[in-house]
């Protein structure tokens, strides 16, 4: 790989990481083709990307960015997983790492400029993702007007129930 190709790889990775809020670095050793394919499928489902880059090129890519905290983690055979959703890469990687056993070891990551260790990445993976949080927020926002309308309708509904009971009682008395 000549110098221009290396510079292009560094620039490409820097651009991809610029939009990423969550970045995770993991070491791999002896992954089978099936595990590698499963990892890529799981990451694609979550909207995350995986890049295997030489450590020196990765260090150059994160230099001077919010992801500079990854530099100490970039030793040995690694891959970098990232995505726009800060939780999705961690969730997908932790899920696949559990299935792969000791062949994938999560080293750490960066979340919005803050460096995380392996336990931090695992804790991050247990949080709900953006889509889940949006659904919960919409549910809460919809619940308030629904409860308000039910409260407004309670008085007339109660009145109708009382009138229906009175009608039934008068019909029983007449019979």
N, C-alpha and C positions, 0 to 999 in steps of 0.2 A: 504494500500500500504506500503510495507516494505521499508527499507532504500535503498536496492539495486535496487528495482524497481524505486524509486524516482531518484536515481543517473542515471539510464538508461534513464529515461525521460529527465532529464537535459542534458545529453550527446547527445541524439538524437536531441533535439531542438537546441542545440548549433551547431551541424553539419549542420542542415538545414538552420539556420540563417547565417552560415559562407559563403554560396554561394549567399545569398540574398543581393541585393544592396538597395532595397526598402522595408521597413517594416512599417506597419500601425497598430495601436492599436485602437480598437473600443469597446465601451460598448454596451451591448445588454440587452434588457429588454422585456420579453414577446414576443419573436419572434414566429410566427406561423410556423408550419411544412413547409407550402408552401413557406414562406419567407426564411426559412433556406435552403431549397432545392434550391430555386432560387439563393440564394447567392453562394452556393457551385457550381452550374452549371456555373454561370457567372465567378467565379474565375477559374474554370477548363478551360474554354474557353480562358482565358487570360494567362494561364500557371502559375497561382498563387496558393498558398496553404493557408489553414486556419487551425489554431491550437487553441484549447481551452485548456489552461494549468492553473493550479493553479498559482496564482500570485507569491507565494514564489519560486516555481520551475522556473517560467519565469525570475524572478530577478536573480536567480543563473545562468541561461542559458546565460543571456546577460552580466553578470559581467565580466569585463576585455576585452570586445569586442568593436567593433565600434558601436554596438547597445545599449551601456550602457545608452544612453540618454532616453531610454524607461522606465527606472526604476521609475521615478515619475508618469508615466501614469498607472502603474500597480496596480490599486486599484479598487475594486468592480468586478462585473462580466465582463470579457473582453474576446476578442479573438484577436489573432495576425494573420495578413495577410501579406504574404511576397512572393517575387518572384525574379528571376534573372533580369528581366526587371524592372528598377526602377519605371516606370510609370504605368505599368499594374495593380499592386495591388491597387493603389490609384484610378485608373479609375473605376475598377470593383466595389470597395467598395463604392465609391461616387455614382455610378449609382444605386446600390441596396439600399443604405441608403436613397436616395431621394424617392424611391418607398415604403420603409418601414416606412417612416415618422419618428416619434420620438422614434421608437423602436431600431434603431441603431444610435448611436452617435459616430462620429469619434473624438477621443481624440487627436491624433497626430501621429507622426511617426519619422522615421529616414531615411535619404537618404545619403548614402556614409559617414556615421559617423556624419552627421549634423542633429540635432534635429529640427523637424518641428512641428508647432502647427496645429490645425484643419484647419485654413485658408491656411496654407502652403500646407497641403495635398490636399485640394480642388484645389489650384492653380496648384499643380503638376499634378492632374488628367486632367487638360485642355491641358497639353503639348502633342505633338505627341509621340507615342511609338517608340521603336527601329525599328520595321518593317516599319512604316511610314517614319521615317527619312532615313532609308536605301533606300527605294523606291525613295524618293526625291533626294538623292545623286546620285543614278544610273541614274535618269532622267537628272540631271544636267550634269553628266559626258558624257552621250550619246548625249546631245544637242550640245556640242562643236564640235565634229567631224562632226556631221550632218550639222551644219551651215558652217563649213569649206568646206565640199564637195559641198554644194549648192553655195558657193561663187566661187569655182573653176569652177563649171559648168555654172555659169551665163554668162560668156563671150562667150563660144561657143553657148549657147542657144540664146543669143542676136543676134549673127551673123546669126544663122539659121533663126531667125525671120525676120531679115532684108532681107536676101536672098529670103525668101518666099514672103515677101511683094513686092520685086522688080520683082520677077517672075510673080506675079499676075498683077502687073502694066503693064509689057511688054505684057502679054496675053491680057489685056484689050485694049492696044494700037494697037495690031495686029488685033483685031477683029473689 
